[in-house]
Amino acid sequence: MHRGRLQSQGGGLNDSKPWAQPVPLKHKTSIGMSHALEAMTNSKEQKLRAAAHAKSRAFMDAAKAAGGVGPTSKTYMVKGDPHRRVDIEVRNGKAFE
C-alpha cells in the first residue's frame, strides 16, 4: 500500500490531503492535490505560503525526474514565520512517478 499526505500547518491551519492506494501516487495527481490544498486557504494564507508550495512542487518535479521517491518527509517553512509550513510525507511505498 502506498500512503502519505500533503499538509499545510501553522497559523491556525491543519489542512491535509492524504492518500492511501494500491499503486504509487502519480506526479500529475500530486500536483493537483497540492493546488487543492493551497485553495483550501484564504487569499492571505495563499500569499504567505506561495513560496513554500512552490518549493514542495519543485520537490515533486525532481522526484518525478528521478523515477519517484520512497518514504520521506519534507517540510517547507514560510519565510519569517516559525510556525507556518507545507509538509510532504510519503509514509509507505512510492510517490510522484
The first five atom37 places (N, CA, C, CB, O) and aatype in JSON, in Angstrom:
{
  "aatype": [12, 8, 1, 7, 1, 10, 5, 15, 5, 7, 7, 7, 10, 2, 3, 15, 11, 14, 17, 0, 5, 14, 19, 14, 10, 11, 8, 11, 16, 15, 9, 7, 12, 15, 8, 0, 10, 6, 0, 12, 16, 2, 15, 11, 6, 5, 11, 10, 1, 0, 0, 0, 8, 0, 11, 15, 1, 0, 13, 12, 3, 0, 0, 11, 0, 0, 7, 7, 19, 7, 14, 16, 15, 11, 16, 18, 12, 19, 11, 7, 3, 14, 8, 1, 1, 19, 3, 9, 6, 19, 1, 2, 7, 11, 0, 13, 6],
  "atom_mask": [
    [1, 1, 1, 1, 1],
    [1, 1, 1, 1, 1],
    [1, 1, 1, 1, 1],
    [1, 1, 1, 0, 1],
    [1, 1, 1, 1, 1],
    [1, 1, 1, 1, 1],
    [1, 1, 1, 1, 1],
    [1, 1, 1, 1, 1],
    [1, 1, 1, 1, 1],
    [1, 1, 1, 0, 1],
    [1, 1, 1, 0, 1],
    [1, 1, 1, 0, 1],
    [1, 1, 1, 1, 1],
    [1, 1, 1, 1, 1],
    [1, 1, 1, 1, 1],
    [1, 1, 1, 1, 1],
    [1, 1, 1, 1, 1],
    [1, 1, 1, 1, 1],
    [1, 1, 1, 1, 1],
    [1, 1, 1, 1, 1],
    [1, 1, 1, 1, 1],
    [1, 1, 1, 1, 1],
    [1, 1, 1, 1, 1],
    [1, 1, 1, 1, 1],
    [1, 1, 1, 1, 1],
    [1, 1, 1, 1, 1],
    [1, 1, 1, 1, 1],
    [1, 1, 1, 1, 1],
    [1, 1, 1, 1, 1],
    [1, 1, 1, 1, 1],
    [1, 1, 1, 1, 1],
    [1, 1, 1, 0, 1],
    [1, 1, 1, 1, 1],
    [1, 1, 1, 1, 1],
    [1, 1, 1, 1, 1],
    [1, 1, 1, 1, 1],
    [1, 1, 1, 1, 1],
    [1, 1, 1, 1, 1],
    [1, 1, 1, 1, 1],
    [1, 1, 1, 1, 1],
    [1, 1, 1, 1, 1],
    [1, 1, 1, 1, 1],
    [1, 1, 1, 1, 1],
    [1, 1, 1, 1, 1],
    [1, 1, 1, 1, 1],
    [1, 1, 1, 1, 1],
    [1, 1, 1, 1, 1],
    [1, 1, 1, 1, 1],
    [1, 1, 1, 1, 1],
    [1, 1, 1, 1, 1],
    [1, 1, 1, 1, 1],
    [1, 1, 1, 1, 1],
    [1, 1, 1, 1, 1],
    [1, 1, 1, 1, 1],
    [1, 1, 1, 1, 1],
    [1, 1, 1, 1, 1],
    [1, 1, 1, 1, 1],
    [1, 1, 1, 1, 1],
    [1, 1, 1, 1, 1],
    [1, 1, 1, 1, 1],
    [1, 1, 1, 1, 1],
    [1, 1, 1, 1, 1],
    [1, 1, 1, 1, 1],
    [1, 1, 1, 1, 1],
    [1, 1, 1, 1, 1],
    [1, 1, 1, 1, 1],
    [1, 1, 1, 0, 1],
    [1, 1, 1, 0, 1],
    [1, 1, 1, 1, 1],
    [1, 1, 1, 0, 1],
    [1, 1, 1, 1, 1],
    [1, 1, 1, 1, 1],
    [1, 1, 1, 1, 1],
    [1, 1, 1, 1, 1],
    [1, 1, 1, 1, 1],
    [1, 1, 1, 1, 1],
    [1, 1, 1, 1, 1],
    [1, 1, 1, 1, 1],
    [1, 1, 1, 1, 1],
    [1, 1, 1, 0, 1],
    [1, 1, 1, 1, 1],
    [1, 1, 1, 1, 1],
    [1, 1, 1, 1, 1],
    [1, 1, 1, 1, 1],
    [1, 1, 1, 1, 1],
    [1, 1, 1, 1, 1],
    [1, 1, 1, 1, 1],
    [1, 1, 1, 1, 1],
    [1, 1, 1, 1, 1],
    [1, 1, 1, 1, 1],
    [1, 1, 1, 1, 1],
    [1, 1, 1, 1, 1],
    [1, 1, 1, 0, 1],
    [1, 1, 1, 1, 1],
    [1, 1, 1, 1, 1],
    [1, 1, 1, 1, 1],
    [1, 1, 1, 1, 1]
  ],
  "atom_positions": [
    [[0.85, -1.18, 0.0], [0.0, 0.0, 0.0], [0.9, 1.24, 0.0], [-0.97, 0.0, 1.24], [1.91, 1.29, 0.7]],
    [[0.51, 2.22, -0.79], [1.23, 3.49, -0.9], [0.43, 4.53, -0.12], [1.43, 3.92, -2.41], [-0.74, 4.78, -0.41]],
    [[1.07, 5.13, 0.88], [0.38, 6.07, 1.76], [1.22, 7.32, 1.99], [0.05, 5.41, 3.12], [2.45, 7.28, 1.96]],
    [[0.52, 8.42, 2.2], [1.2, 9.67, 2.52], [0.2, 10.8, 2.63], [0.0, 0.0, 0.0], [-1.01, 10.58, 2.65]],
    [[0.73, 12.03, 2.71], [-0.15, 13.19, 2.76], [0.64, 14.45, 2.43], [-0.82, 13.31, 4.13], [1.85, 14.53, 2.62]],
    [[-0.1, 15.43, 1.96], [0.38, 16.79, 1.81], [-0.34, 17.57, 2.88], [0.13, 17.38, 0.35], [-1.54, 17.38, 3.1]],
    [[0.38, 18.46, 3.55], [-0.24, 19.13, 4.69], [0.22, 20.57, 4.77], [0.08, 18.4, 5.99], [1.36, 20.9, 4.45]],
    [[-0.7, 21.43, 5.2], [-0.42, 22.84, 5.45], [-0.75, 23.09, 6.91], [-1.25, 23.79, 4.48], [-1.89, 22.92, 7.35]],
    [[0.27, 23.51, 7.68], [0.08, 23.68, 9.13], [0.58, 25.03, 9.59], [0.79, 22.57, 9.89], [1.32, 25.73, 8.9]],
    [[0.15, 25.37, 10.79], [0.58, 26.6, 11.43], [-0.32, 27.76, 11.09], [0.0, 0.0, 0.0], [-1.04, 27.72, 10.08]],
    [[-0.3, 28.79, 11.9], [-1.14, 29.95, 11.67], [-2.61, 29.64, 11.77], [0.0, 0.0, 0.0], [-3.44, 30.29, 11.13]],
    [[-2.94, 28.65, 12.59], [-4.34, 28.26, 12.77], [-4.82, 27.22, 11.78], [0.0, 0.0, 0.0], [-5.99, 26.83, 11.82]],
    [[-3.94, 26.74, 10.9], [-4.33, 25.74, 9.9], [-3.79, 24.37, 10.25], [-3.83, 26.15, 8.52], [-2.72, 24.23, 10.86]],
    [[-4.53, 23.38, 9.87], [-4.08, 21.99, 9.91], [-4.85, 21.25, 8.82], [-4.3, 21.34, 11.35], [-5.62, 20.33, 9.09]],
    [[-4.62, 21.68, 7.57], [-5.3, 21.1, 6.42], [-4.4, 20.04, 5.79], [-5.67, 22.19, 5.38], [-3.18, 20.19, 5.75]],
    [[-5.01, 18.97, 5.31], [-4.2, 17.95, 4.65], [-4.96, 17.27, 3.53], [-3.74, 16.92, 5.66], [-6.19, 17.28, 3.48]],
    [[-4.19, 16.67, 2.63], [-4.7, 15.87, 1.53], [-3.98, 14.52, 1.63], [-4.45, 16.57, 0.11], [-2.89, 14.35, 1.08]],
    [[-4.58, 13.55, 2.33], [-3.95, 12.24, 2.47], [-4.24, 11.34, 1.27], [-4.43, 11.55, 3.75], [-5.2, 11.56, 0.52]],
    [[-3.4, 10.32, 1.1], [-3.7, 9.29, 0.11], [-3.3, 7.93, 0.66], [-2.97, 9.58, -1.22], [-2.35, 7.81, 1.44]],
    [[-4.02, 6.92, 0.25], [-3.74, 5.52, 0.55], [-4.31, 4.74, -0.63], [-4.39, 5.05, 1.95], [-5.52, 4.68, -0.83]],
    [[-3.43, 4.14, -1.39], [-3.87, 3.46, -2.6], [-2.91, 2.32, -2.94], [-3.98, 4.45, -3.77], [-1.77, 2.32, -2.48]],
    [[-3.36, 1.37, -3.75], [-2.54, 0.2, -4.07], [-1.42, 0.48, -5.08], [-3.42, -0.88, -4.6], [-0.53, -0.35, -5.24]],
    [[-1.46, 1.63, -5.75], [-0.44, 1.97, -6.74], [0.23, 3.28, -6.32], [-1.05, 2.09, -8.17], [-0.35, 4.06, -5.57]],
    [[1.46, 3.52, -6.8], [2.13, 4.77, -6.44], [1.33, 6.01, -6.86], [3.52, 4.82, -7.08], [0.68, 6.02, -7.9]],
    [[1.39, 7.05, -6.04], [0.74, 8.32, -6.36], [1.47, 8.95, -7.55], [0.74, 9.28, -5.13], [2.68, 9.16, -7.5]],
    [[0.74, 9.24, -8.59], [1.31, 9.84, -9.8], [1.64, 11.32, -9.57], [0.35, 9.69, -10.98], [0.98, 12.01, -8.79]],
    [[2.67, 11.77, -10.27], [3.11, 13.16, -10.18], [1.97, 14.13, -10.5], [4.3, 13.41, -11.13], [1.72, 15.08, -9.76]],
    [[1.27, 13.88, -11.6], [0.19, 14.77, -12.01], [-0.88, 14.87, -10.93], [-0.44, 14.28, -13.33], [-1.4, 15.95, -10.65]],
    [[-1.21, 13.75, -10.31], [-2.22, 13.74, -9.24], [-1.71, 14.52, -8.03], [-2.56, 12.29, -8.83], [-2.47, 15.27, -7.41]],
    [[-0.44, 14.34, -7.69], [0.11, 15.04, -6.52], [0.13, 16.55, -6.72], [1.52, 14.55, -6.22], [-0.12, 17.3, -5.79]],
    [[0.43, 16.99, -7.94], [0.42, 18.44, -8.22], [-1.01, 18.97, -8.06], [0.96, 18.73, -9.66], [-1.21, 20.05, -7.49]],
    [[-1.99, 18.23, -8.56], [-3.39, 18.63, -8.38], [-3.78, 18.69, -6.92], [0.0, 0.0, 0.0], [-4.49, 19.61, -6.5]],
    [[-3.33, 17.71, -6.14], [-3.62, 17.71, -4.7], [-2.98, 18.91, -4.02], [-3.12, 16.4, -4.05], [-3.58, 19.52, -3.13]],
    [[-1.78, 19.26, -4.45], [-1.08, 20.41, -3.87], [-1.86, 21.7, -4.14], [0.34, 20.52, -4.45], [-2.03, 22.53, -3.25]],
    [[-2.34, 21.86, -5.37], [-3.13, 23.05, -5.7], [-4.45, 23.06, -4.92], [-3.41, 23.11, -7.22], [-4.9, 24.12, -4.49]],
    [[-5.07, 21.9, -4.75], [-6.31, 21.81, -3.97], [-6.06, 22.18, -2.51], [-6.9, 20.39, -4.06], [-6.87, 22.86, -1.88]],
    [[-4.93, 21.72, -1.97], [-4.58, 22.07, -0.59], [-4.38, 23.57, -0.46], [-3.29, 21.32, -0.15], [-4.85, 24.19, 0.5]],
    [[-3.69, 24.15, -1.41], [-3.47, 25.6, -1.4], [-4.8, 26.35, -1.48], [-2.55, 26.01, -2.56], [-4.98, 27.37, -0.82]],
    [[-5.73, 25.85, -2.29], [-7.03, 26.51, -2.47], [-7.91, 26.42, -1.23], [-7.76, 25.9, -3.65], [-8.88, 27.17, -1.11]],
    [[-7.58, 25.53, -0.31], [-8.37, 25.39, 0.92], [-8.17, 26.58, 1.87], [-8.0, 24.1, 1.64], [-8.94, 26.75, 2.81]],
    [[-7.13, 27.4, 1.61], [-6.82, 28.52, 2.49], [-7.33, 29.83, 1.91], [-5.31, 28.6, 2.74], [-7.63, 29.92, 0.72]],
    [[-7.42, 30.83, 2.76], [-7.85, 32.15, 2.29], [-6.71, 32.82, 1.51], [-8.3, 33.04, 3.48], [-5.58, 32.33, 1.52]],
    [[-7.01, 33.92, 0.86], [-6.01, 34.57, -0.01], [-4.78, 35.05, 0.76], [-6.64, 35.75, -0.72], [-3.68, 35.02, 0.22]],
    [[-4.95, 35.47, 2.01], [-3.8, 35.9, 2.82], [-2.85, 34.72, 3.05], [-4.27, 36.48, 4.17], [-1.64, 34.85, 2.88]],
    [[-3.4, 33.58, 3.45], [-2.57, 32.39, 3.68], [-1.93, 31.9, 2.39], [-3.39, 31.27, 4.32], [-0.79, 31.43, 2.39]],
    [[-2.67, 32.0, 1.28], [-2.11, 31.59, 0.0], [-0.88, 32.42, -0.34], [-3.16, 31.73, -1.12], [0.12, 31.88, -0.81]],
    [[-0.95, 33.73, -0.11], [0.2, 34.6, -0.38], [1.36, 34.27, 0.54], [-0.2, 36.08, -0.21], [2.51, 34.21, 0.1]],
    [[1.08, 34.07, 1.83], [2.14, 33.75, 2.78], [2.84, 32.44, 2.44], [1.56, 33.68, 4.19], [4.06, 32.32, 2.61]],
    [[2.08, 31.45, 1.97], [2.63, 30.11, 1.73], [3.03, 29.85, 0.28], [1.62, 29.09, 2.15], [3.43, 28.74, -0.06]],
    [[2.92, 30.85, -0.58], [3.18, 30.63, -2.01], [4.56, 30.03, -2.27], [3.05, 31.95, -2.77], [4.68, 29.07, -3.03]],
    [[5.59, 30.57, -1.66], [6.95, 30.06, -1.89], [7.11, 28.64, -1.35], [7.99, 30.98, -1.23], [7.77, 27.81, -1.97]],
    [[6.5, 28.35, -0.2], [6.59, 27.01, 0.38], [5.89, 26.0, -0.53], [5.97, 26.98, 1.8], [6.39, 24.89, -0.73]],
    [[4.74, 26.37, -1.07], [4.04, 25.48, -2.0], [4.88, 25.28, -3.27], [2.65, 26.04, -2.36], [4.97, 24.16, -3.79]],
    [[5.47, 26.35, -3.77], [6.31, 26.24, -4.98], [7.49, 25.3, -4.73], [6.82, 27.63, -5.41], [7.83, 24.5, -5.61]],
    [[8.1, 25.39, -3.58], [9.23, 24.5, -3.25], [8.78, 23.05, -3.12], [9.91, 24.95, -1.94], [9.49, 22.14, -3.53]],
    [[7.6, 22.85, -2.55], [7.11, 21.47, -2.42], [6.82, 20.88, -3.8], [5.83, 21.42, -1.54], [7.08, 19.7, -4.03]],
    [[6.3, 21.69, -4.7], [6.04, 21.2, -6.06], [7.35, 20.96, -6.82], [5.16, 22.21, -6.84], [7.43, 20.04, -7.63]],
    [[8.35, 21.78, -6.56], [9.66, 21.55, -7.18], [10.24, 20.22, -6.71], [10.64, 22.71, -6.85], [10.88, 19.51, -7.49]],
    [[10.02, 19.88, -5.44], [10.46, 18.57, -4.94], [9.74, 17.45, -5.68], [10.2, 18.46, -3.41], [10.36, 16.46, -6.06]],
    [[8.43, 17.6, -5.88], [7.67, 16.59, -6.62], [8.18, 16.46, -8.05], [6.17, 16.96, -6.62], [8.27, 15.35, -8.58]],
    [[8.52, 17.59, -8.67], [9.07, 17.56, -10.03], [10.4, 16.8, -10.06], [9.25, 18.99, -10.57], [10.64, 15.98, -10.94]],
    [[11.26, 17.09, -9.09], [12.56, 16.41, -9.02], [12.38, 14.92, -8.76], [13.44, 17.04, -7.92], [13.1, 14.1, -9.32]],
    [[11.42, 14.59, -7.9], [11.16, 13.18, -7.6], [10.68, 12.46, -8.86], [10.11, 13.04, -6.47], [11.08, 11.32, -9.11]],
    [[9.84, 13.11, -9.64], [9.35, 12.51, -10.89], [10.53, 12.24, -11.82], [8.32, 13.43, -11.58], [10.62, 11.16, -12.41]],
    [[11.42, 13.21, -11.96], [12.58, 13.07, -12.84], [13.47, 11.91, -12.41], [13.38, 14.36, -12.86], [14.17, 11.32, -13.23]],
    [[13.44, 11.59, -11.11], [14.26, 10.5, -10.57], [13.51, 9.17, -10.56], [14.71, 10.84, -9.15], [14.05, 8.16, -10.09]],
    [[12.3, 9.14, -11.07], [11.52, 7.9, -11.1], [10.64, 7.69, -9.89], [0.0, 0.0, 0.0], [10.15, 6.59, -9.68]],
    [[10.44, 8.74, -9.09], [9.61, 8.64, -7.89], [10.47, 8.66, -6.64], [0.0, 0.0, 0.0], [11.7, 8.67, -6.71]],
    [[9.81, 8.66, -5.5], [10.5, 8.69, -4.22], [9.8, 7.75, -3.26], [10.55, 10.13, -3.64], [8.58, 7.61, -3.28]],
    [[10.59, 7.1, -2.41], [10.05, 6.23, -1.38], [9.77, 7.01, -0.11], [0.0, 0.0, 0.0], [9.71, 8.24, -0.15]],
    [[9.6, 6.33, 1.0], [9.27, 7.01, 2.26], [10.21, 8.18, 2.54], [9.32, 6.03, 3.41], [11.43, 8.05, 2.55]],
    [[9.59, 9.32, 2.78], [10.34, 10.54, 3.07], [9.43, 11.53, 3.76], [10.93, 11.14, 1.77], [8.21, 11.4, 3.74]],
    [[10.03, 12.52, 4.36], [9.29, 13.6, 4.99], [10.04, 14.9, 4.69], [9.13, 13.37, 6.53], [11.22, 15.03, 5.0]],
    [[9.35, 15.85, 4.11], [9.93, 17.14, 3.76], [9.06, 18.24, 4.35], [10.06, 17.31, 2.23], [7.84, 18.14, 4.34]],
    [[9.7, 19.28, 4.86], [8.99, 20.43, 5.4], [9.52, 21.69, 4.73], [9.15, 20.51, 6.93], [10.73, 21.89, 4.63]],
    [[8.61, 22.52, 4.27], [8.94, 23.79, 3.64], [8.33, 24.9, 4.49], [8.43, 23.84, 2.17], [7.12, 25.12, 4.49]],
    [[9.21, 25.6, 5.19], [8.77, 26.64, 6.11], [8.45, 27.93, 5.36], [9.85, 26.91, 7.16], [9.03, 28.22, 4.32]],
    [[7.51, 28.69, 5.92], [7.19, 30.02, 5.4], [8.25, 30.97, 5.94], [5.73, 30.48, 5.82], [8.46, 31.05, 7.15]],
    [[8.91, 31.67, 5.05], [9.98, 32.58, 5.45], [9.49, 33.6, 6.46], [10.56, 33.29, 4.22], [8.48, 34.27, 6.26]],
    [[10.23, 33.71, 7.56], [9.9, 34.68, 8.58], [8.84, 34.25, 9.58], [0.0, 0.0, 0.0], [8.43, 35.03, 10.44]],
    [[8.39, 33.01, 9.47], [7.35, 32.5, 10.38], [7.77, 31.13, 10.88], [5.96, 32.44, 9.68], [7.88, 30.19, 10.09]],
    [[7.99, 30.99, 12.19], [8.45, 29.7, 12.7], [7.36, 28.62, 12.81], [9.06, 29.9, 14.04], [7.65, 27.49, 13.22]],
    [[6.12, 28.96, 12.46], [5.03, 28.02, 12.65], [4.37, 27.57, 11.34], [3.99, 28.63, 13.54], [3.96, 26.41, 11.22]],
    [[4.27, 28.45, 10.39], [3.6, 28.11, 9.12], [4.52, 27.27, 8.24], [3.16, 29.4, 8.36], [5.7, 27.56, 8.09]],
    [[3.92, 26.21, 7.66], [4.72, 25.34, 6.82], [3.84, 24.5, 5.89], [5.6, 24.43, 7.67], [2.63, 24.39, 6.08]],
    [[4.5, 23.92, 4.89], [3.88, 22.97, 3.98], [4.71, 21.7, 4.08], [3.82, 23.51, 2.49], [5.93, 21.73, 3.92]],
    [[4.05, 20.57, 4.35], [4.74, 19.3, 4.54], [4.38, 18.31, 3.45], [4.4, 18.71, 5.91], [3.27, 18.31, 2.92]],
    [[5.35, 17.47, 3.13], [5.13, 16.31, 2.27], [5.56, 15.09, 3.07], [5.93, 16.42, 0.9], [6.67, 15.06, 3.6]],
    [[4.7, 14.11, 3.15], [5.05, 12.84, 3.82], [4.69, 11.69, 2.89], [4.31, 12.71, 5.19], [3.54, 11.56, 2.47]],
    [[5.66, 10.87, 2.59], [5.41, 9.6, 1.91], [5.71, 8.55, 2.98], [6.31, 9.41, 0.57], [6.88, 8.3, 3.3]],
    [[4.69, 7.95, 3.51], [4.86, 7.02, 4.63], [5.23, 5.61, 4.19], [3.6, 6.96, 5.44], [6.11, 4.98, 4.78]],
    [[4.57, 5.12, 3.16], [4.82, 3.77, 2.65], [4.81, 3.81, 1.14], [3.77, 2.75, 3.19], [4.12, 4.63, 0.53]],
    [[5.56, 2.92, 0.54], [5.53, 2.8, -0.91], [6.27, 3.88, -1.62], [0.0, 0.0, 0.0], [7.32, 4.34, -1.17]],
    [[5.72, 4.31, -2.75], [6.38, 5.25, -3.63], [5.39, 6.33, -4.07], [6.98, 4.53, -4.84], [4.18, 6.1, -4.09]],
    [[5.9, 7.5, -4.44], [5.05, 8.59, -4.9], [5.78, 9.43, -5.94], [4.6, 9.46, -3.73], [7.0, 9.38, -6.06]],
    [[5.0, 10.2, -6.67], [5.46, 11.23, -7.6], [6.12, 10.67, -8.87], [6.44, 12.14, -6.91], [6.96, 11.33, -9.47]],
    [[5.74, 9.46, -9.28], [6.28, 8.89, -10.52], [5.74, 9.64, -11.72], [5.94, 7.4, -10.63], [6.08, 9.31, -12.85]]
  ]
}
